[in-house]
């Protein structure tokens, strides 16, 4: 019988049994800033991806956010998890350097992700989906449950969740603010406009620039439009029956998320039989990046637990 628990995460310097240095110092010589980009043909479409970390155990497949490409993953999150787990991050169909066109529904995005995972020859994976990627992760679990062992859903909510359909207005407002201030819209979408939030944003964008060679291609206009359409359609859709996702799930969000209110993450966690919810304090949509020192060890603990899916305890 599943157990749902909710907690407020510790301060960003705290950990969940694995030292904070784990998030800072990946094992091995290859890190996210210099790992090569590869391509894999899937149904005649070339998918761009990067893989790093120990080549053993169940790999963790990363599914990224709205308008993101490979270089938009926080290196501290990627390298921290790759210190102990095989990490595979990829551009889904039509995103970044991958071929084809972005589909207009998250169901199709889920099918493309499943096809990519199977083309790698993988029989089972763990999923880490952030924002739009969290919606895609849910589709993968619903469409191919045998493929998924454990799931991390960050900064995301359930299909049919209230407010998700307003994503276009929220994104446009942030882009207008960014244009007026000559800055990245994620300053307004991912982080609260508090002194701590502004510091976190500055550090995050500095980390994204660490990879200086062989960077991914930027997101296309078609991809942006299709993703926004898919998110809006998901917000207006009938809710999924999340009770059929019986895998252990770690749900995380910030307490000031403008894009996916933390109440939606909490609702999703309640509807998932084996879910555990962590809300990071004084943070927004990018709470897992602002609090990566707490998030990475918590994810590693969660993914490493082979026995009891309720063992991971959130601290209050």
N, C-alpha and C positions, 0 to 999 in steps of 0.2 A: 504494500500500500504506500502510495507516494506521500511525501511530506512537503509542505510549502512553508518557508520561513522567510522573514523579512528582517533586515538590519540596516543600520546606518554605519557606513564604513568608518574605520579609524582615520585619523589625520594622515595626510599624504606620506609622511615619513614612516608610518607603521607598516607592519607586515603580518602575514598569516602563517607564520611558521618557517618561512624561507627568507633569509636576509634580504634587505633592500638592494644589496649589491648584486643580487641575481638579475635585477632589472637593468643594471648598468653595465655588466661585464659578461657578454655571451661567451660561451666556450668555443674554441676553434679559432681559426684565422679569418674565416670569411664572415663578414657582417653585412647588414642590409645595405650599407652605403656602397659596397663594391661587389655584391653577389651578381653574377651575370643574368641577363634576361634571356629566356629560352622561348621557343615557340613549339606548339603542338597542334597538328592538324586534326580537327574534329569535324567530321562531316563536310570536309572541303573548306572549312574555315580555320584560319590560323589563330590560335589563342596564345597570347603572351603571358608568361608566368615566371616567377622566381621561386627557388626552393633553397632552403638552408636549414642547418641544424642536424642533429644525429640522424643517420639513415636507418632508424630502427623504430619499432613500435607503431602505434596508430598515428598517422600524420594529422596536423591541424590545418584545415583549409580556411583561409581568410577571405571574407566577402566584404568588399568595401562600400563606401557611402555614396550618396548622390553626388554626381559630377566629379568623382574621384578616379584617379589612375593609380598605378602602383606606387608612384613616388609620394602619394598623399598618406601612406601609412606611417605612423609615428615610429621611427627607428627604435625607440626605447621599448615599445610594446613588442615589435617584431623580434628584435635581438634578445629581449628578456625571455620570451617564450621559446625562441629557438635555442636558448642555452640548454634546454632539457628536452625539447620536442622538435620533431621534424615539422617545419612550417612551409606551407605552399600558399603563395598569394598569386592571384591571376586577374587579368582584365577579362571580364565576361564579354560576350559577343558585342561588337561595335564600340567597345570602350578602349581608350588609349591606343596601344599598338595592336590590339586584336582586330581581326577582320570582321566583315559583316556589318549589320545594322542592329542597334539596340531595339529589342522588342518593346511593345507598349504595355505589357502586363508583367507582374512579378511571377505569375505562373510560368510564363515562357522563360523568364530569366532563371527560374528554378530548374526548368528542364535543361537549359543550356549548361548550368553548373553541374548537373548530374552527368550530362554527356561528357563534360571535360574531366570530371573525377574518374569516370569509368574508362575514358581514353588513356588516362595515366596508368591503368591497370590496378587501381586500388579497389579493394573489396569492402573496406570500412574506413571511415574517417571521423574525426571530430571537426566541428564547425565553429568558427568565430565570425559572427556577422555583426557589423556595425551599421546602424541607421538603416538605409535601404538594404544593405547586406543582411541585416537581421530579418527583414521580410523575406528575402531570398532564401535564407537559411531555413525559415519555417516552411517554405515551399518544398525545399529539398527533403526535409523530414517528413512532410505529408505525402510527397510523391514517391519517395524511395526510402522508407523507414529502415530497411535492412542495411542501407549504406551508412547510417549515422549511429555513432556510439554515444557521444556527448555533445552538448551544444552550449555555446556562450552567446547570449543575445545582449548587445550593448547599444544604448541610445535608440531603442526601437520599441515598437508596440505591436498589437495584433491588428490583423486586417479588420476593417470596419470600425476601428477605434475613432472616437470623436476627436475632431480637430485635425486629423491627419490630412483631410481633403483640403485644408487651408495652406498646404505647403507652398504652393506657387506664390501666394501673397506674401508669406513670410520670407521666402527666398528673394523675391523682387525687392522688398523693402531693405533687406540686408545688402543687396547688390547696389542699390541706390546710395545707401550710407557709405559703402566702400568706395564708390566712385567719387563721392564728395570729399572723402578723406584720403584718397589715394592709397587705399589699404585692401587687404584681402577680406572678402565678406565673411569668412569664418571667424574673424575677430568678433563679429556680432552674433553669428549663429552658434558658435561652439563654446564661447566663454562669456561669463557675466562681466558687465562693465564696471567692475569693482577693482580696486588696486591689485588684489590677489589674482583676479581673473585676467587683468591686463598683463600682469607679469607672466602668468601661465601661457597666455597667447603668444607673447614675445618669445618665450623659450621654445614653444611648440614649433613656431615657424622657423626658428633657427635650426632646430633638429631636422626639419624637412629639407633643408638646404645642404645637409651633410653629404648627400650623394651628388657629386659634381660631374660625373662622367656617365655616359650611356643612360641618360634619363629617359623616361617614358614619353610617349607622344601626348599632347594635351587632349582633353576631352573635346569632342566635336559638338557643333551646334545641334546636329540630329540626335546625338546621345543625350544631351541636356534636355531637349524637348521630350524625348521618348521616356526618359526616367521620370520627369515631372508628371507626365501623363499617367504613367504606371502607378506612381505613388498616390496621385489624386483618385484614380480608379479604385485602388486598394482601400483608401479611406472611405469611399462611398459604397463599397461592397458589403455583402452580408458577412458576418463574422464566421471564421473557421471554427470547427470543432477541435479545439486544442487539447481536449482530453485524450485524443488518440496519439498524441506525441508523448510517449511514456519514457523516453530517454531522460536522464538527468540533465537539467538545464540551469545554467547560472545566468541570471538576468541582472544587468547593471545599468545605472543611469545617473545623471546629475540631478540635483534637487531644483535646478532652475532651467530646465531644458525648454527652449522656445520652440523647437521643432517637433519633439515628441515629449509631451508632458509626462513627468514621472508617474502621474496617476495612471497613464496608459500602460507603462511598464509594470506597475503594480497589478493592474487588472490582468495583464497577460500572465504574470507569475501565478496569480490565484487560479487561473484556468488551466495551467499546466500541472499535471499530477506530481511531477518530481522536480519542481522549480524552487529556486532559492534567489531571493532578491537582495541586492545591495544598492543603496542610494548614497552617492558620494556628496558630501556637504559643500556648500558654497561653490557649486560648479554647474555648468550647463550641459549642452549636447555633447561636448567633448570632455565630459567628466573623466572618462577612462584615460585620456591623455594628460589631463591636469593632475590626476591622481595615479599615474602609472606605477609609482612606487608601491602603492597598495594593490592596484589592480593586477599587475603581472604575477606577484606571488600567489594571490588568491586564485587566479586562473590555473597556475601550475599545480596548486594543491587540489583543485577541483578535477583537473584532467588526470592527475596521478592516482586518484583514489579508485581502486579496482573493486572494492568490496561494498561499502555502504554509501549510496548516493546522497545521504543526508549528513555525512560526517563533517563536511565543511561548515564551520560555525562562523556566522557574521558577528562582529563585535559591535556593541552599542556605545 
